């Protein structure tokens, strides 16, 4: 093995360790923000949750805003990956029903593939966008990209079924999907005891409309 290849391997190992540490900090920040909110969850709280020093924290994230922005960016990457692999209608209905039930219990879904991993965190990010123009701009970009990914998925769904998708119709159905998921999350907090069959029946009707079936 040459010196160059040894150096490259060492660089790759160091980069992997740094990324793992960064994700560990983000996981800790997410838990703190869910439990305490953005403003009550301090850098010292996050460092303690991640089991690192505050000094090491600042090597990865300059301030709390940087943590918030990184959480939004991470969610965007997860969303874009998941949207392209959304399940068939029946599985989508059951999946959203499971989301409602977990949200209603105040639980956090697996981060990968869920537009709203935790309702409390979603609400915190939305509220912060009203106070911080930088957060608002990043969140709007996230929203545009996520909507574009849903539209692309719906377009492929139509083409696979021999239909010619129209842009205006795709835009309407994309918005309906966004309203459905976001509204369901809020309803889970305000009305957590809805019967599963009631929610499933309503979701089936709504998803059929989203899919144009």
N, C-alpha and C positions, 0 to 999 in steps of 0.2 A: 504494500500500500504506500502510495506516495505521500509526501508532506502535504500537498494540496488536498488530496482526498481525506487525509486525517483532519485537516483544518476544517474542511467542508462538513465532515461528519460531526465534529465538535460544535460547529455553528448550528447545525440542524438540531442537535440535542439541546443546546442552550435555548434555541428558539422554541422548541416544544415545551421545555420547562417553563419558560416565561409565559407562554400562552396558557398552559395549565394553571399557573398561578393567577393569571388575569381572570380566567373563568371562575376560579375559586373565589376570588374577591367579588366578582359580579354575583355569584350565587349567594354569598354572604350579604351583599348589599340588598339583593332582592328580598331575602328573608327579613332583614331589618326594616326595609321600607314597608313591607306587608304588615309587620307587627306594630310599627311605630309611626308610619307615615314618613314622607320625605323630610320634613322639617324637624321632626322629633328624633329621627334616626341620625345619629351623629357619626362623623368619621371614626371616632374612637369606638363607638358601638360596632361599626362594620369591621374595623380592624380586629376587635376582640372576637367577633363571630367567625372571622376568617383565620383566627389564631396566628396573626402576624402583628408586627409593630406598625404604628402609624407612619413611621418613616418609610417603611417598605411600601405601604399603601400609596404614598405620594410618588413613588417611583413609577407606578402604573397609572394612577389617575390624579390629575392636578387638584381636583376639587369634587364636590358632590354633584355639580352639574355634569361634569365629565362622566361620572358613574351613571347618571340618569340617561344621558345620550347614548352611552355604550349599551345599556339595557335595551333601549329602543332599537338600536342597530342590530343587536343580537336577535331580537324578536323578529325583525324584518327578514333576516337571513333564514330563520326557521320557518317563517310563514311562506316565503317564496318557494322553499324546497317542498313544503307539505302540500301547497295548493295544487301543484302539478300532479299529485298522487292522491287526490281526494277519491273516496270510495263511491260505489254506486248509490243510487237514491236511498234504498232501504237501509244500507249501512250508514249512510250520512245521517239519516233520521235518528237511528239508534245511537250514533256517536254524539250528536247534539243533545240527545236526551241524557246521556251519561254526563256530558259537560254540565247541563243544568243541575243535575243531582249533586255533582261535586261542588259546583259553585254555591249551591244552596247550603251546603255544609261548611262553607268557608274554606274549602280545601284548595290546594294548588295543583293544577294539572301538570303532567309532564310538560316541560317547557317546549320541547321540540314538537313543532307541528300544531300548536294551538295559538290562535290569534289573541286569545285572552287567557293567559295561564292562571291568573288570579284576579278576581273582580276588584279587590281592594287596590292592587297595584295598578290595574287599568284606570281606576277612578283617580288615583294619585297622579298618574302621568297626564291624564286629561286635564285635571285641575291645574297642574304645573304649567301646562301650555298656555293657560290664561294669564299666568304671572310672568312667564319668561319667553321672550320673543324667539330666542334661539331654540329652545325646546319646542315651541310651537311650529317653527319652520321645519325642524327635523321630523316632527310627528306628522306634519302634512305631507312631507315627501314620502314617509313610510306609508301613509294612507294611499297616496296616488299609486305607488308601486304595488302595494297589495291589491288594490282594485284592478290594476292592469293585469296582474297575475290571475285573478279570478275571471276577468273578461277573456283572457287567452284560454283558460280551461273550459269556459262555457262555449267558446268558439269551436274548440276541438270536439267538445261533446256534440254540438249540432252537426258538424261536418261528418262525424262518425255515424250519425243517424240519417245521413243523406239530406240534411237540411241546409239551406243557404242562410247563414246568419246575417242579420242586419245590425249595423252599429248601434242604432238607437235602442233596439230591443235588448241587445247585449248590455248596454249601459243601464237600462232599467232593471234588468235581472241581477246585475252586479250590485247595484244599490240595494235591491231587495235582500240579497244575501247578507250584505253588511248590516242592514237594519235588523235582520232576523237574529244574527249572532249577538250583536251588541245589545239589542233589546232583551234577548233571552238572558244574558248575563245580569242585566239590571233587575229583571223580573225575579231571578233566582234569589237575589238579596231581599227584595221587597215582598215576595210571595213564595217562600221556600217550600210550602207544603202542597203544591199542586199535585194532583194524582198523575202518576206516570202515564197512564193511558190517555188522559186529557192532553198532556204535553205532546205525546207521540202523535196523536191524531192531528193536532194543529200543525206540528212540524211536517207531517206527511203532505198536507195540503200546500204549505208554504214552499217546501222543497220542490214539489211538482211544478209550481209556478216558476221558481228559480230556474229549473232545468228546461222549462218550456214544454213540459209533457202534458 
